[in-house]
Amino acid sequence: MPTKIIMNSGKEYMIDENAEYVIESFFSENKMPMGNGSITVLRNTFITINNDKTIFINPSHVSSVETLD
C-alpha cells in the first residue's frame, strides 16, 4: 500500500512502500558494550526511502507516516 511521509517542515513524500517497512528503516540496533544486549535507536543520518534511491530523508525530522488507501 502507498505510504505518505510528512516531514517537520510540512514537505510530503508519497512512496510505494508499506508503512511498517518504512518505519523499520528509521531505526537501527546498537550493541551494548561488554555484550549486555542491544538498544534500538532512531537514525540521525540520511536514508533513502524509495526504490529509485532519489529521495533521501533524515528520520529524526519525520513528523508522521500514513498508510493510504
N, C-alpha and C positions, 0 to 999 in steps of 0.2 A: 504494500500500500504506500502511496506517496506520503511524504513527510514534509512539514513546514518547520524550519528552524528560524526563530526570531532572536535577533541579537539585542543587546542592551541599547544599541543606538537606534533600534527600530527597523533596521535592514532585515528583510525576509529572504530566505532561501528555500526553494522548493526542490526536493530531490526524490528520486525513485527508490529509496532505501526504506526499510521499515524502521519505526521509531526505536525499537529495542536495540537493533544493531547500531544505530546512530548513538544512542546514549551509552552503550557499552564502549564505543570507541573514544568517548570523552574521558575515560578513566584508565589508569594504569595501576599495576600492582607492584609495590616496592617491598623487597625482602628486608626484614629487620636484621640488624647486626646480631651476631652470635647465634644465628639460626632459630630465633624466637618467633617464627611465623612471618606474616606479611601484613601490609596495610594497603588499602585501596585509596588512591588519591586522584583528584581532578587534575588532568593535564593542564599545564600552563605553557603550552607551546602550540605552534600551528599544526593542524592536521587537515587532511583532505577529506571532504565529505561526499564526493560524488565519484562515479566510476571513471569519468574522463580526467580526473585529477586537475580540474580547472578552478575549483573553489576551495580555498584554504581559510579556516577559521581558528580562533583560539577559544577552546571550550569554556574557559573561565569568563568569557564575555557573552555566553548564551543566556538569554532571558527565558525562553521556553521552547519546547519541542512538541509539535502537534501532529497527530495522525489524521490524514484527510481521507474522505470517502470518495 
